[in-house]
Amino acid sequence: MSDSPVPPFAAELAALAATGQLGTLQYGALLGELAERYGPPRAWGRVFHEDRWPRWYSYGSLQLIFCACRRLKSISIPVWHGELELPGPGVGELRTVDSRITESQVTAALADADVKWTVLTYPNLHDQRTLQVELSEDVRVDFVLVDREAYDEPVLDDWLLCKAGLWGQPHDCPKTD
């Protein structure tokens, strides 16, 4: 375990890695059902200009992508902001969380949740690594870590969580429009 206590949001992220859910947001959730639970999301438009779908939406700071069959295919959590607005608990409500989380806090939270992960490193990105959790054959949760707060800052002993995300492999959507 870590000397750092596990912050509440790190525990929420570990629950996402363990269950694939952040509240009722989960891979494959229907856009209409989420709108009933949280209110209508903010629409940002097409992911690709030439295609009607997939499309970007958001609830507070959470960036969501829905496919043509209106199912959630990706959640991106921009942790680097330091403070996030997340949906809930009520319809149309947002709650604020402190999102400054270190690698030791992430790994302690994952260990507490009995979640196994793989460390991915990149030969051309020495200042970044990813902790990846395989929820199923088609669905992953990633925790992207960086070694410093800014490019002109010194390297940290305990890397920082920069971004978290839930994503799945593409599927063939039935034609809906």
N, C-alpha and C positions, 0 to 999 in steps of 0.2 A: 504494500500500500504506500501511498504518498504521505509526506508530512503536511501537504496542503489539504485543508478540508474541501470536500466536494461542494462547489457552489450549486444552488438549486437548478440553474439552467443547464449545468453540466449533467446533472442527474436526469433532466428532461431529454437531453440529447442521447444519453445512454439508453433511456427507455425507447427512444426512436430506433436506436440500433438493435435493441432486443426484440421489439415488437413490430417495427415498421410504421408506428403511429406517433404523431405529434398532435395530441388532442384527438379529434376525429379525422385529421388529415392523414391519409395513408395512400400508398400506391394503389391505383385503380379506383379510388373513390370517385363518385359521380359529382360533376359540377353542380347539378341541381340540388343534390342532397347537402352539399357543403354550403350552398347559398341559403338553404333553409336553416342550417345550424348557425352560421356565422353572419348571414346577410350577404348581399351580392358583393363579389370581389371587385376590385378595380381592374378594368380591362386595359391592357397595354397594346394589344394588337397581335398581328401575325409574327410568328418566329421567323418565317421565310416569306419575303414579299411576294413571291410567285405562287404560294400555296395558301389556301384559306385556313388550313390547320396544319400543324399545331398552333396554339395561341398562348400568349403570356397573360397571366393574371397575378394579382397580389392581394394578400391580406396583411396590412401593415408592412413590415419589412420582409415577409416571406414572399419569395418569387416562385410562382407556380406555372407549370406548363401542362396544358390539357390537350389530348389528342382529338381527332375528329369524332370519336364516339363519346366525347365529353368526359373521359376518364383521366384522373390525375396521373401523369407519367413522370413528373419530376418536382421536387421541392428543393429550392436553393435558399440557404440561410446565410446571409452576409454578415458573419460574426465580427468581421474586422471593424464594423461600425462602432463597437464598444457598448452600444445600447440598442436594443431592438424593440420593435412593437410587434406583438404576437396576437393572433385572434383569440377572443374569448375573455371571460367565460360566457357572456351573453351575446345575443345577436347584435351585430354592429359594434361591439365593444372591442377595444384593444387594451392589452396590458403591456407594461414596459418591463424589460428584464436587462440586467447587466450581462453583457456577452463577452466580457474580457475573461478568457479562460486559457489556462496554460496546458501544455501537453501532459504534465503530471496529473492535473485535475481531470483531464479527459480520460486518461488511462485508469485512474483510480475509480472514476464513475463507471467505466466499462467493466472493470474487474468486479466492482460491487454488484453490477447487474448480471454478472456471469456471462459476459459477451466476449467472444474470441475475435481477434482482428488480425489482419495481415498488414505489415508495413511495406508500403510501396515507395521506392526512391527513384530518382530520375537522373541519368548521367549528365544531362544538360541543365539541371536545376538543383544545384548543391544546397540552396537555401530553402528548399521546400521538400516535404514528404507528406504522404497520405496514409492515414490509418483506414483500412477498408474492411467493412463487415459485409459478409455475404448472407443476406436474409434468406434467399432462395436461389435457385439456378438463374433466375432472371432479374432479381432485385438486389441492389447494393445500397449501403450507406457509407459515405465518405466523410472523413474529417481531414481537411487540408491544414497543415501546420507550416509556419514560416519561422525562420531563425532570428528575426529582428522586427522591430516595430516599423522601421523605415529603412530605405536603402543606405542612408548616411549614418545610421545608428550602429552600435556594436552588436555583435552576435550575442544572443541570450543563452544562458545556461538551460533555461526551461522554455522551449519554443512556445509560440502562441498559436492558438487556433485562429485561422483566418476565415475559413468557410466550412460549412457542413452541408450535406445534401443527401437526398434520397432519390434514386433514379432506377429505371428499369429498361430492359431491352425493348426495342420497338416491336410492335405487333401489328397485324393487319386489322385495321378498323373497318367495320361495316360502313357502307356509305350512308351518311346521315343528312347530307344536304347536297 
